[in-house]
């Protein structure tokens, strides 16, 4: 799956800058590499399937993250 670099919004409203994908050196699992655009601007990784997945929570049903820029 292709993850384009850019600005993404989490379903809860926070924004993140996505750099692209990274592969684990031992397991070859694919992760999305990103940083928070609020608070401490820390760097994170999340499995691609979780990043691109849908959520159903508190009356919301849709993508966990959506690209906005």
mmCIF file of the N, C-alpha and C atoms, coordinates in Angstrom:
data_MODEL
# 
_entry.id   MODEL 
# 
loop_
_atom_site.group_PDB 
_atom_site.id 
_atom_site.type_symbol 
_atom_site.label_atom_id 
_atom_site.label_alt_id 
_atom_site.label_comp_id 
_atom_site.label_asym_id 
_atom_site.label_entity_id 
_atom_site.label_seq_id 
_atom_site.pdbx_PDB_ins_code 
_atom_site.Cartn_x 
_atom_site.Cartn_y 
_atom_site.Cartn_z 
_atom_site.occupancy 
_atom_site.B_iso_or_equiv 
_atom_site.pdbx_formal_charge 
_atom_site.auth_seq_id 
_atom_site.auth_comp_id 
_atom_site.auth_asym_id 
_atom_site.auth_atom_id 
_atom_site.pdbx_PDB_model_num 
ATOM 1   N N  . UNK A 1 1  ? 0.842   -1.188 0.000  1.00 0.00 ? 1  UNK A N  1 
ATOM 2   C CA . UNK A 1 1  ? 0.000   0.000  0.000  1.00 0.00 ? 1  UNK A CA 1 
ATOM 3   C C  . UNK A 1 1  ? 0.879   1.240  0.000  1.00 0.00 ? 1  UNK A C  1 
ATOM 4   N N  . UNK A 1 2  ? 0.497   2.216  -0.808 1.00 0.00 ? 2  UNK A N  1 
ATOM 5   C CA . UNK A 1 2  ? 1.220   3.482  -0.915 1.00 0.00 ? 2  UNK A CA 1 
ATOM 6   C C  . UNK A 1 2  ? 0.653   4.489  0.079  1.00 0.00 ? 2  UNK A C  1 
ATOM 7   N N  . UNK A 1 3  ? 1.508   5.063  0.884  1.00 0.00 ? 3  UNK A N  1 
ATOM 8   C CA . UNK A 1 3  ? 1.130   6.130  1.806  1.00 0.00 ? 3  UNK A CA 1 
ATOM 9   C C  . UNK A 1 3  ? 1.870   7.378  1.333  1.00 0.00 ? 3  UNK A C  1 
ATOM 10  N N  . UNK A 1 4  ? 1.135   8.374  0.891  1.00 0.00 ? 4  UNK A N  1 
ATOM 11  C CA . UNK A 1 4  ? 1.760   9.604  0.414  1.00 0.00 ? 4  UNK A CA 1 
ATOM 12  C C  . UNK A 1 4  ? 2.183   10.482 1.584  1.00 0.00 ? 4  UNK A C  1 
ATOM 13  N N  . UNK A 1 5  ? 3.376   11.059 1.508  1.00 0.00 ? 5  UNK A N  1 
ATOM 14  C CA . UNK A 1 5  ? 3.755   12.045 2.506  1.00 0.00 ? 5  UNK A CA 1 
ATOM 15  C C  . UNK A 1 5  ? 2.763   13.211 2.478  1.00 0.00 ? 5  UNK A C  1 
ATOM 16  N N  . UNK A 1 6  ? 2.580   13.848 3.605  1.00 0.00 ? 6  UNK A N  1 
ATOM 17  C CA . UNK A 1 6  ? 1.678   14.988 3.665  1.00 0.00 ? 6  UNK A CA 1 
ATOM 18  C C  . UNK A 1 6  ? 1.107   15.163 5.056  1.00 0.00 ? 6  UNK A C  1 
ATOM 19  N N  . UNK A 1 7  ? 0.082   15.981 5.140  1.00 0.00 ? 7  UNK A N  1 
ATOM 20  C CA . UNK A 1 7  ? -0.583  16.261 6.404  1.00 0.00 ? 7  UNK A CA 1 
ATOM 21  C C  . UNK A 1 7  ? -1.853  15.417 6.485  1.00 0.00 ? 7  UNK A C  1 
ATOM 22  N N  . UNK A 1 8  ? -2.004  14.714 7.583  1.00 0.00 ? 8  UNK A N  1 
ATOM 23  C CA . UNK A 1 8  ? -3.150  13.835 7.801  1.00 0.00 ? 8  UNK A CA 1 
ATOM 24  C C  . UNK A 1 8  ? -3.873  14.272 9.064  1.00 0.00 ? 8  UNK A C  1 
ATOM 25  N N  . UNK A 1 9  ? -5.161  14.045 9.076  1.00 0.00 ? 9  UNK A N  1 
ATOM 26  C CA . UNK A 1 9  ? -5.954  14.344 10.258 1.00 0.00 ? 9  UNK A CA 1 
ATOM 27  C C  . UNK A 1 9  ? -6.498  13.054 10.842 1.00 0.00 ? 9  UNK A C  1 
ATOM 28  N N  . UNK A 1 10 ? -6.304  12.882 12.132 1.00 0.00 ? 10 UNK A N  1 
ATOM 29  C CA . UNK A 1 10 ? -6.831  11.740 12.865 1.00 0.00 ? 10 UNK A CA 1 
ATOM 30  C C  . UNK A 1 10 ? -8.325  11.953 13.068 1.00 0.00 ? 10 UNK A C  1 
ATOM 31  N N  . UNK A 1 11 ? -9.076  10.887 13.199 1.00 0.00 ? 11 UNK A N  1 
ATOM 32  C CA . UNK A 1 11 ? -10.529 11.020 13.346 1.00 0.00 ? 11 UNK A CA 1 
ATOM 33  C C  . UNK A 1 11 ? -10.929 11.819 14.580 1.00 0.00 ? 11 UNK A C  1 
ATOM 34  N N  . UNK A 1 12 ? -10.031 11.960 15.549 1.00 0.00 ? 12 UNK A N  1 
ATOM 35  C CA . UNK A 1 12 ? -10.321 12.769 16.740 1.00 0.00 ? 12 UNK A CA 1 
ATOM 36  C C  . UNK A 1 12 ? -9.963  14.243 16.542 1.00 0.00 ? 12 UNK A C  1 
ATOM 37  N N  . UNK A 1 13 ? -9.368  14.584 15.379 1.00 0.00 ? 13 UNK A N  1 
ATOM 38  C CA . UNK A 1 13 ? -9.118  15.976 15.051 1.00 0.00 ? 13 UNK A CA 1 
ATOM 39  C C  . UNK A 1 13 ? -7.671  16.433 15.050 1.00 0.00 ? 13 UNK A C  1 
ATOM 40  N N  . UNK A 1 14 ? -6.749  15.678 15.658 1.00 0.00 ? 14 UNK A N  1 
ATOM 41  C CA . UNK A 1 14 ? -5.353  16.082 15.697 1.00 0.00 ? 14 UNK A CA 1 
ATOM 42  C C  . UNK A 1 14 ? -4.721  15.914 14.309 1.00 0.00 ? 14 UNK A C  1 
ATOM 43  N N  . UNK A 1 15 ? -3.703  16.712 14.045 1.00 0.00 ? 15 UNK A N  1 
ATOM 44  C CA . UNK A 1 15 ? -3.028  16.643 12.748 1.00 0.00 ? 15 UNK A CA 1 
ATOM 45  C C  . UNK A 1 15 ? -1.605  16.120 12.898 1.00 0.00 ? 15 UNK A C  1 
ATOM 46  N N  . UNK A 1 16 ? -1.160  15.450 11.831 1.00 0.00 ? 16 UNK A N  1 
ATOM 47  C CA . UNK A 1 16 ? 0.135   14.785 11.814 1.00 0.00 ? 16 UNK A CA 1 
ATOM 48  C C  . UNK A 1 16 ? 0.799   14.976 10.467 1.00 0.00 ? 16 UNK A C  1 
ATOM 49  N N  . UNK A 1 17 ? 2.126   15.038 10.467 1.00 0.00 ? 17 UNK A N  1 
ATOM 50  C CA . UNK A 1 17 ? 2.887   15.077 9.221  1.00 0.00 ? 17 UNK A CA 1 
ATOM 51  C C  . UNK A 1 17 ? 3.428   13.680 8.954  1.00 0.00 ? 17 UNK A C  1 
ATOM 52  N N  . UNK A 1 18 ? 3.020   13.092 7.852  1.00 0.00 ? 18 UNK A N  1 
ATOM 53  C CA . UNK A 1 18 ? 3.472   11.756 7.468  1.00 0.00 ? 18 UNK A CA 1 
ATOM 54  C C  . UNK A 1 18 ? 4.669   11.887 6.540  1.00 0.00 ? 18 UNK A C  1 
ATOM 55  N N  . UNK A 1 19 ? 5.736   11.136 6.854  1.00 0.00 ? 19 UNK A N  1 
ATOM 56  C CA . UNK A 1 19 ? 6.954   11.155 6.046  1.00 0.00 ? 19 UNK A CA 1 
ATOM 57  C C  . UNK A 1 19 ? 6.953   10.048 5.003  1.00 0.00 ? 19 UNK A C  1 
ATOM 58  N N  . UNK A 1 20 ? 6.307   8.950  5.284  1.00 0.00 ? 20 UNK A N  1 
ATOM 59  C CA . UNK A 1 20 ? 6.280   7.816  4.370  1.00 0.00 ? 20 UNK A CA 1 
ATOM 60  C C  . UNK A 1 20 ? 6.242   6.525  5.153  1.00 0.00 ? 20 UNK A C  1 
ATOM 61  N N  . UNK A 1 21 ? 6.709   5.463  4.512  1.00 0.00 ? 21 UNK A N  1 
ATOM 62  C CA . UNK A 1 21 ? 6.689   4.165  5.171  1.00 0.00 ? 21 UNK A CA 1 
ATOM 63  C C  . UNK A 1 21 ? 8.113   3.721  5.516  1.00 0.00 ? 21 UNK A C  1 
ATOM 64  N N  . UNK A 1 22 ? 8.198   2.866  6.513  1.00 0.00 ? 22 UNK A N  1 
ATOM 65  C CA . UNK A 1 22 ? 9.467   2.288  6.953  1.00 0.00 ? 22 UNK A CA 1 
ATOM 66  C C  . UNK A 1 22 ? 9.245   0.803  7.194  1.00 0.00 ? 22 UNK A C  1 
ATOM 67  N N  . UNK A 1 23 ? 10.285  0.021  6.994  1.00 0.00 ? 23 UNK A N  1 
ATOM 68  C CA . UNK A 1 23 ? 10.186  -1.423 7.167  1.00 0.00 ? 23 UNK A CA 1 
ATOM 69  C C  . UNK A 1 23 ? 11.061  -1.853 8.340  1.00 0.00 ? 23 UNK A C  1 
ATOM 70  N N  . UNK A 1 24 ? 10.505  -2.699 9.194  1.00 0.00 ? 24 UNK A N  1 
ATOM 71  C CA . UNK A 1 24 ? 11.251  -3.232 10.337 1.00 0.00 ? 24 UNK A CA 1 
ATOM 72  C C  . UNK A 1 24 ? 12.385  -4.108 9.814  1.00 0.00 ? 24 UNK A C  1 
ATOM 73  N N  . UNK A 1 25 ? 13.581  -3.918 10.336 1.00 0.00 ? 25 UNK A N  1 
ATOM 74  C CA . UNK A 1 25 ? 14.759  -4.629 9.822  1.00 0.00 ? 25 UNK A CA 1 
ATOM 75  C C  . UNK A 1 25 ? 14.752  -6.125 10.095 1.00 0.00 ? 25 UNK A C  1 
ATOM 76  N N  . UNK A 1 26 ? 14.046  -6.573 11.109 1.00 0.00 ? 26 UNK A N  1 
ATOM 77  C CA . UNK A 1 26 ? 14.027  -8.003 11.441 1.00 0.00 ? 26 UNK A CA 1 
ATOM 78  C C  . UNK A 1 26 ? 12.795  -8.712 10.860 1.00 0.00 ? 26 UNK A C  1 
ATOM 79  N N  . UNK A 1 27 ? 11.630  -8.097 11.033 1.00 0.00 ? 27 UNK A N  1 
ATOM 80  C CA . UNK A 1 27 ? 10.378  -8.765 10.658 1.00 0.00 ? 27 UNK A CA 1 
ATOM 81  C C  . UNK A 1 27 ? 9.851   -8.336 9.290  1.00 0.00 ? 27 UNK A C  1 
ATOM 82  N N  . UNK A 1 28 ? 10.394  -7.244 8.766  1.00 0.00 ? 28 UNK A N  1 
ATOM 83  C CA . UNK A 1 28 ? 9.951   -6.630 7.512  1.00 0.00 ? 28 UNK A CA 1 
ATOM 84  C C  . UNK A 1 28 ? 8.515   -6.100 7.581  1.00 0.00 ? 28 UNK A C  1 
ATOM 85  N N  . UNK A 1 29 ? 7.963   -5.973 8.792  1.00 0.00 ? 29 UNK A N  1 
ATOM 86  C CA . UNK A 1 29 ? 6.650   -5.354 8.935  1.00 0.00 ? 29 UNK A CA 1 
ATOM 87  C C  . UNK A 1 29 ? 6.752   -3.900 8.477  1.00 0.00 ? 29 UNK A C  1 
ATOM 88  N N  . UNK A 1 30 ? 5.705   -3.416 7.807  1.00 0.00 ? 30 UNK A N  1 
ATOM 89  C CA . UNK A 1 30 ? 5.700   -2.064 7.258  1.00 0.00 ? 30 UNK A CA 1 
ATOM 90  C C  . UNK A 1 30 ? 4.953   -1.119 8.199  1.00 0.00 ? 30 UNK A C  1 
ATOM 91  N N  . UNK A 1 31 ? 5.579   0.031  8.467  1.00 0.00 ? 31 UNK A N  1 
ATOM 92  C CA . UNK A 1 31 ? 5.034   1.036  9.362  1.00 0.00 ? 31 UNK A CA 1 
ATOM 93  C C  . UNK A 1 31 ? 4.932   2.377  8.649  1.00 0.00 ? 31 UNK A C  1 
ATOM 94  N N  . UNK A 1 32 ? 4.012   3.220  9.120  1.00 0.00 ? 32 UNK A N  1 
ATOM 95  C CA . UNK A 1 32 ? 3.941   4.603  8.678  1.00 0.00 ? 32 UNK A CA 1 
ATOM 96  C C  . UNK A 1 32 ? 4.760   5.433  9.670  1.00 0.00 ? 32 UNK A C  1 
ATOM 97  N N  . UNK A 1 33 ? 5.616   6.300  9.153  1.00 0.00 ? 33 UNK A N  1 
ATOM 98  C CA . UNK A 1 33 ? 6.448   7.172  9.967  1.00 0.00 ? 33 UNK A CA 1 
ATOM 99  C C  . UNK A 1 33 ? 5.841   8.577  9.937  1.00 0.00 ? 33 UNK A C  1 
ATOM 100 N N  . UNK A 1 34 ? 5.601   9.139  11.123 1.00 0.00 ? 34 UNK A N  1 
ATOM 101 C CA . UNK A 1 34 ? 4.947   10.449 11.182 1.00 0.00 ? 34 UNK A CA 1 
ATOM 102 C C  . UNK A 1 34 ? 5.315   11.188 12.463 1.00 0.00 ? 34 UNK A C  1 
ATOM 103 N N  . UNK A 1 35 ? 4.946   12.480 12.511 1.00 0.00 ? 35 UNK A N  1 
ATOM 104 C CA . UNK A 1 35 ? 5.142   13.249 13.738 1.00 0.00 ? 35 UNK A CA 1 
ATOM 105 C C  . UNK A 1 35 ? 3.884   14.049 14.043 1.00 0.00 ? 35 UNK A C  1 
ATOM 106 N N  . UNK A 1 36 ? 3.689   14.284 15.314 1.00 0.00 ? 36 UNK A N  1 
ATOM 107 C CA . UNK A 1 36 ? 2.559   15.081 15.772 1.00 0.00 ? 36 UNK A CA 1 
ATOM 108 C C  . UNK A 1 36 ? 2.774   16.541 15.385 1.00 0.00 ? 36 UNK A C  1 
ATOM 109 N N  . UNK A 1 37 ? 1.719   17.213 14.995 1.00 0.00 ? 37 UNK A N  1 
ATOM 110 C CA . UNK A 1 37 ? 1.800   18.648 14.702 1.00 0.00 ? 37 UNK A CA 1 
ATOM 111 C C  . UNK A 1 37 ? 1.168   19.455 15.830 1.00 0.00 ? 37 UNK A C  1 
ATOM 112 N N  . UNK A 1 38 ? 1.378   18.998 17.030 1.00 0.00 ? 38 UNK A N  1 
ATOM 113 C CA . UNK A 1 38 ? 0.884   19.666 18.234 1.00 0.00 ? 38 UNK A CA 1 
ATOM 114 C C  . UNK A 1 38 ? 1.712   19.160 19.410 1.00 0.00 ? 38 UNK A C  1 
ATOM 115 N N  . UNK A 1 39 ? 1.516   19.740 20.557 1.00 0.00 ? 39 UNK A N  1 
ATOM 116 C CA . UNK A 1 39 ? 2.151   19.267 21.789 1.00 0.00 ? 39 UNK A CA 1 
ATOM 117 C C  . UNK A 1 39 ? 3.675   19.275 21.646 1.00 0.00 ? 39 UNK A C  1 
ATOM 118 N N  . UNK A 1 40 ? 4.311   18.121 21.709 1.00 0.00 ? 40 UNK A N  1 
ATOM 119 C CA . UNK A 1 40 ? 5.773   18.043 21.683 1.00 0.00 ? 40 UNK A CA 1 
ATOM 120 C C  . UNK A 1 40 ? 6.356   17.730 20.305 1.00 0.00 ? 40 UNK A C  1 
ATOM 121 N N  . UNK A 1 41 ? 5.517   17.624 19.269 1.00 0.00 ? 41 UNK A N  1 
ATOM 122 C CA . UNK A 1 41 ? 5.960   17.345 17.895 1.00 0.00 ? 41 UNK A CA 1 
ATOM 123 C C  . UNK A 1 41 ? 6.825   16.084 17.816 1.00 0.00 ? 41 UNK A C  1 
ATOM 124 N N  . UNK A 1 42 ? 6.497   15.110 18.640 1.00 0.00 ? 42 UNK A N  1 
ATOM 125 C CA . UNK A 1 42 ? 7.280   13.878 18.694 1.00 0.00 ? 42 UNK A CA 1 
ATOM 126 C C  . UNK A 1 42 ? 7.037   13.000 17.470 1.00 0.00 ? 42 UNK A C  1 
ATOM 127 N N  . UNK A 1 43 ? 7.978   12.089 17.228 1.00 0.00 ? 43 UNK A N  1 
ATOM 128 C CA . UNK A 1 43 ? 7.950   11.179 16.076 1.00 0.00 ? 43 UNK A CA 1 
ATOM 129 C C  . UNK A 1 43 ? 7.382   9.830  16.498 1.00 0.00 ? 43 UNK A C  1 
ATOM 130 N N  . UNK A 1 44 ? 6.594   9.224  15.590 1.00 0.00 ? 44 UNK A N  1 
ATOM 131 C CA . UNK A 1 44 ? 5.912   7.976  15.881 1.00 0.00 ? 44 UNK A CA 1 
ATOM 132 C C  . UNK A 1 44 ? 5.918   7.071  14.659 1.00 0.00 ? 44 UNK A C  1 
ATOM 133 N N  . UNK A 1 45 ? 5.670   5.790  14.892 1.00 0.00 ? 45 UNK A N  1 
ATOM 134 C CA . UNK A 1 45 ? 5.399   4.832  13.818 1.00 0.00 ? 45 UNK A CA 1 
ATOM 135 C C  . UNK A 1 45 ? 4.149   4.053  14.201 1.00 0.00 ? 45 UNK A C  1 
ATOM 136 N N  . UNK A 1 46 ? 3.434   3.617  13.176 1.00 0.00 ? 46 UNK A N  1 
ATOM 137 C CA . UNK A 1 46 ? 2.218   2.844  13.388 1.00 0.00 ? 46 UNK A CA 1 
ATOM 138 C C  . UNK A 1 46 ? 2.131   1.835  12.244 1.00 0.00 ? 46 UNK A C  1 
ATOM 139 N N  . UNK A 1 47 ? 1.718   0.600  12.509 1.00 0.00 ? 47 UNK A N  1 
ATOM 140 C CA . UNK A 1 47 ? 1.571   -0.364 11.417 1.00 0.00 ? 47 UNK A CA 1 
ATOM 141 C C  . UNK A 1 47 ? 0.639   0.185  10.321 1.00 0.00 ? 47 UNK A C  1 
ATOM 142 N N  . UNK A 1 48 ? 1.007   -0.038 9.070  1.00 0.00 ? 48 UNK A N  1 
ATOM 143 C CA . UNK A 1 48 ? 0.237   0.478  7.934  1.00 0.00 ? 48 UNK A CA 1 
ATOM 144 C C  . UNK A 1 48 ? -1.223  0.059  8.028  1.00 0.00 ? 48 UNK A C  1 
ATOM 145 N N  . UNK A 1 49 ? -1.502  -1.195 8.357  1.00 0.00 ? 49 UNK A N  1 
ATOM 146 C CA . UNK A 1 49 ? -2.893  -1.661 8.429  1.00 0.00 ? 49 UNK A CA 1 
ATOM 147 C C  . UNK A 1 49 ? -3.695  -0.879 9.465  1.00 0.00 ? 49 UNK A C  1 
ATOM 148 N N  . UNK A 1 50 ? -3.081  -0.522 10.569 1.00 0.00 ? 50 UNK A N  1 
ATOM 149 C CA . UNK A 1 50 ? -3.771  0.251  11.593 1.00 0.00 ? 50 UNK A CA 1 
ATOM 150 C C  . UNK A 1 50 ? -3.960  1.699  11.128 1.00 0.00 ? 50 UNK A C  1 
ATOM 151 N N  . UNK A 1 51 ? -2.944  2.261  10.484 1.00 0.00 ? 51 UNK A N  1 
ATOM 152 C CA . UNK A 1 51 ? -3.010  3.642  10.006 1.00 0.00 ? 51 UNK A CA 1 
ATOM 153 C C  . UNK A 1 51 ? -4.113  3.803  8.959  1.00 0.00 ? 51 UNK A C  1 
ATOM 154 N N  . UNK A 1 52 ? -4.211  2.863  8.050  1.00 0.00 ? 52 UNK A N  1 
ATOM 155 C CA . UNK A 1 52 ? -5.175  2.967  6.942  1.00 0.00 ? 52 UNK A CA 1 
ATOM 156 C C  . UNK A 1 52 ? -6.537  2.378  7.273  1.00 0.00 ? 52 UNK A C  1 
ATOM 157 N N  . UNK A 1 53 ? -6.667  1.793  8.445  1.00 0.00 ? 53 UNK A N  1 
ATOM 158 C CA . UNK A 1 53 ? -7.918  1.132  8.813  1.00 0.00 ? 53 UNK A CA 1 
ATOM 159 C C  . UNK A 1 53 ? -9.033  2.101  9.176  1.00 0.00 ? 53 UNK A C  1 
ATOM 160 N N  . UNK A 1 54 ? -10.218 1.559  9.264  1.00 0.00 ? 54 UNK A N  1 
ATOM 161 C CA . UNK A 1 54 ? -11.396 2.313  9.684  1.00 0.00 ? 54 UNK A CA 1 
ATOM 162 C C  . UNK A 1 54 ? -11.642 2.083  11.169 1.00 0.00 ? 54 UNK A C  1 
ATOM 163 N N  . UNK A 1 55 ? -12.320 3.038  11.779 1.00 0.00 ? 55 UNK A N  1 
ATOM 164 C CA . UNK A 1 55 ? -12.700 2.925  13.183 1.00 0.00 ? 55 UNK A CA 1 
ATOM 165 C C  . UNK A 1 55 ? -14.190 3.188  13.322 1.00 0.00 ? 55 UNK A C  1 
ATOM 166 N N  . UNK A 1 56 ? -14.768 2.602  14.352 1.00 0.00 ? 56 UNK A N  1 
ATOM 167 C CA . UNK A 1 56 ? -16.147 2.866  14.735 1.00 0.00 ? 56 UNK A CA 1 
ATOM 168 C C  . UNK A 1 56 ? -16.130 3.143  16.230 1.00 0.00 ? 56 UNK A C  1 
ATOM 169 N N  . UNK A 1 57 ? -16.306 4.425  16.569 1.00 0.00 ? 57 UNK A N  1 
ATOM 170 C CA . UNK A 1 57 ? -16.203 4.809  17.972 1.00 0.00 ? 57 UNK A CA 1 
ATOM 171 C C  . UNK A 1 57 ? -16.990 6.090  18.231 1.00 0.00 ? 57 UNK A C  1 
ATOM 172 N N  . UNK A 1 58 ? -17.740 6.107  19.306 1.00 0.00 ? 58 UNK A N  1 
ATOM 173 C CA . UNK A 1 58 ? -18.460 7.303  19.755 1.00 0.00 ? 58 UNK A CA 1 
ATOM 174 C C  . UNK A 1 58 ? -19.273 7.956  18.638 1.00 0.00 ? 58 UNK A C  1 
ATOM 175 N N  . UNK A 1 59 ? -19.977 7.142  17.864 1.00 0.00 ? 59 UNK A N  1 
ATOM 176 C CA . UNK A 1 59 ? -20.819 7.661  16.798 1.00 0.00 ? 59 UNK A CA 1 
ATOM 177 C C  . UNK A 1 59 ? -20.100 7.957  15.492 1.00 0.00 ? 59 UNK A C  1 
ATOM 178 N N  . UNK A 1 60 ? -18.790 7.765  15.463 1.00 0.00 ? 60 UNK A N  1 
ATOM 179 C CA . UNK A 1 60 ? -18.013 7.991  14.242 1.00 0.00 ? 60 UNK A CA 1 
ATOM 180 C C  . UNK A 1 60 ? -17.730 6.660  13.575 1.00 0.00 ? 60 UNK A C  1 
ATOM 181 N N  . UNK A 1 61 ? -17.868 6.628  12.261 1.00 0.00 ? 61 UNK A N  1 
ATOM 182 C CA . UNK A 1 61 ? -17.517 5.450  11.472 1.00 0.00 ? 61 UNK A CA 1 
ATOM 183 C C  . UNK A 1 61 ? -16.800 5.938  10.224 1.00 0.00 ? 61 UNK A C  1 
ATOM 184 N N  . UNK A 1 62 ? -15.521 5.586  10.091 1.00 0.00 ? 62 UNK A N  1 
ATOM 185 C CA . UNK A 1 62 ? -14.754 6.031  8.928  1.00 0.00 ? 62 UNK A CA 1 
ATOM 186 C C  . UNK A 1 62 ? -13.286 5.771  9.107  1.00 0.00 ? 62 UNK A C  1 
ATOM 187 N N  . UNK A 1 63 ? -12.469 6.408  8.268  1.00 0.00 ? 63 UNK A N  1 
ATOM 188 C CA . UNK A 1 63 ? -11.010 6.172  8.319  1.00 0.00 ? 63 UNK A CA 1 
ATOM 189 C C  . UNK A 1 63 ? -10.389 6.733  9.593  1.00 0.00 ? 63 UNK A C  1 
ATOM 190 N N  . UNK A 1 64 ? -9.372  6.028  10.094 1.00 0.00 ? 64 UNK A N  1 
ATOM 191 C CA . UNK A 1 64 ? -8.630  6.505  11.273 1.00 0.00 ? 64 UNK A CA 1 
ATOM 192 C C  . UNK A 1 64 ? -7.902  7.803  10.935 1.00 0.00 ? 64 UNK A C  1 
ATOM 193 N N  . UNK A 1 65 ? -7.250  7.857  9.770  1.00 0.00 ? 65 UNK A N  1 
ATOM 194 C CA . UNK A 1 65 ? -6.561  9.031  9.302  1.00 0.00 ? 65 UNK A CA 1 
ATOM 195 C C  . UNK A 1 65 ? -7.011  9.350  7.877  1.00 0.00 ? 65 UNK A C  1 
ATOM 196 N N  . UNK A 1 66 ? -7.063  10.648 7.550  1.00 0.00 ? 66 UNK A N  1 
ATOM 197 C CA . UNK A 1 66 ? -7.342  11.048 6.177  1.00 0.00 ? 66 UNK A CA 1 
ATOM 198 C C  . UNK A 1 66 ? -6.377  12.145 5.795  1.00 0.00 ? 66 UNK A C  1 
ATOM 199 N N  . UNK A 1 67 ? -5.890  12.066 4.557  1.00 0.00 ? 67 UNK A N  1 
ATOM 200 C CA . UNK A 1 67 ? -4.925  13.052 4.065  1.00 0.00 ? 67 UNK A CA 1 
ATOM 201 C C  . UNK A 1 67 ? -5.653  14.350 3.757  1.00 0.00 ? 67 UNK A C  1 
ATOM 202 N N  . UNK A 1 68 ? -5.126  15.481 4.257  1.00 0.00 ? 68 UNK A N  1 
ATOM 203 C CA . UNK A 1 68 ? -5.776  16.760 4.032  1.00 0.00 ? 68 UNK A CA 1 
ATOM 204 C C  . UNK A 1 68 ? -4.886  17.734 3.259  1.00 0.00 ? 68 UNK A C  1 
ATOM 205 N N  . UNK A 1 69 ? -3.602  17.454 3.145  1.00 0.00 ? 69 UNK A N  1 
ATOM 206 C CA . UNK A 1 69 ? -2.695  18.324 2.371  1.00 0.00 ? 69 UNK A CA 1 
ATOM 207 C C  . UNK A 1 69 ? -1.449  17.571 1.969  1.00 0.00 ? 69 UNK A C  1 
# 
